[in-house]
Amino acid sequence: MAAVFALLLAPVAGTAAAADGPSVQLSKSQAGTGGSITVSGSGWRARALLMILVCGQAVPSRGVVGGTNSCANADGRAVTTDSKGRFSKKLPVAEPPVPCPCVVHVATVTGAKAEADAIFQVAGHAVEPLPAEKDGGRLSVLTDTRLDGSGGLLTWFGAPPARTLVFTVGNLGTSAVRNPLFQVGTAHGVFAPQWEDQQWRGTIRPGGKARIELPVELAGGAHGAYTVSLKYGGKVLAEQPWGVGRPWGVTLFWVLVCLVVPAALFRIGMAVVDRVRPRPAGGLRHRGLRLPELALRLPGLKPSTAAHAAPTTSTLPWFTPDADPGAAGGRLSAPHDDSPTSPTTPTREGST
C-alpha cells in the first residue's frame, strides 16, 4: 500500500542531480519523435550558457557512454541561466543515433565544467542494454591542470602559440594502464573543441599516479579566449582556459608596409620624372638671371660699377647703330658749330 502511495505522489518529471549540485527536471518522462518537452533546471552557475541534448546509451549513473556522438546534436537547444542559476527551455524530441536507454543531457558550454542528466524514454526508439563497463584500469585527474610555457618574439609576429598541458592522473582501477590515449581539444569562444589524439608512453599501476605532459598548439595568428579540454575514455576530465594575446608584430608590419611602400613609390616616381624630363639647350639644369640683371640687383654694387659691368647697348629705336649717341664717347648734349667763324667761339690773341 505504501508503494502505491509513493507512486501516486511521485512527480511525472524525471530529476537528476545531487542535492547541492545542478539539477534537471522534465515535464514528461516519455514522448515520441515530433513532440516536445519542457526542460528546466536549477543550481547552475549564474548567466551560464548551457546545451540541452537527447542522448542514447546513457544513464545518470554512468553518463553518456559514447559522448556527444550518441546525442541528437542537430535538434539540441542552447539556453542561458538567469541570475539565480535557473532556466526553462522547450526541447523537441528527436531520436538519438544510438539505441536507448536515453537521457536528456545538460552541460555547460563555457567556463567551469558542469553537467546533469535526467532519464527520458523516446517512444518507439530501439532499446538495448548498455555496453558492459570495462574492468581494469580507470584514470582520474588528481590535480588541477595548468599550461606551461610562454610566447616569444616569433609568436608576437604570428607564429603558432604553443603550450604544454600538465596534470597528474591516478589509476583507480584494478589493473595497470599502459600507454593511455588522451584527447586534447581546443575551443575558441563558444565553438566546439577540435580534438586531437595524443598518446602518453608509460604504465600506470593500480593505485599509482603519473605526471602527464601533453603539447598543445594553435593555428598561426590565433588570439583571443581559448579553452583546452582533456578527454579520456570518452569522458572530459578537465578544462583549462587560455588567453592568447594578439600578435601585434603583424599589425606593426602592415602599418610599416602602408607607410614605407607609398613613400618608396613616390621617390621612384620622382626619380623617373627627373630622368625623362627635357633639358635646356645650354645644358644648364636651371635658368638663372642674366649677368647684367644680376649685377643691377646686387645690393652691395654701386650704380656706376653696375653700369660698367653691364654692356652699353642702345635700346632707342630711332637711331641706327652708326648714329647711336652712346657711341660718341658718352656726349649727350646737342651738337654746335666749332668753326672759327662762329660768333660764340673766342679767338686767341696773336693768331694769324
Disulfide bonds with the S-S distance in Angstrom:
Cys55-Cys71 1.89
Cys100-Cys102 1.85
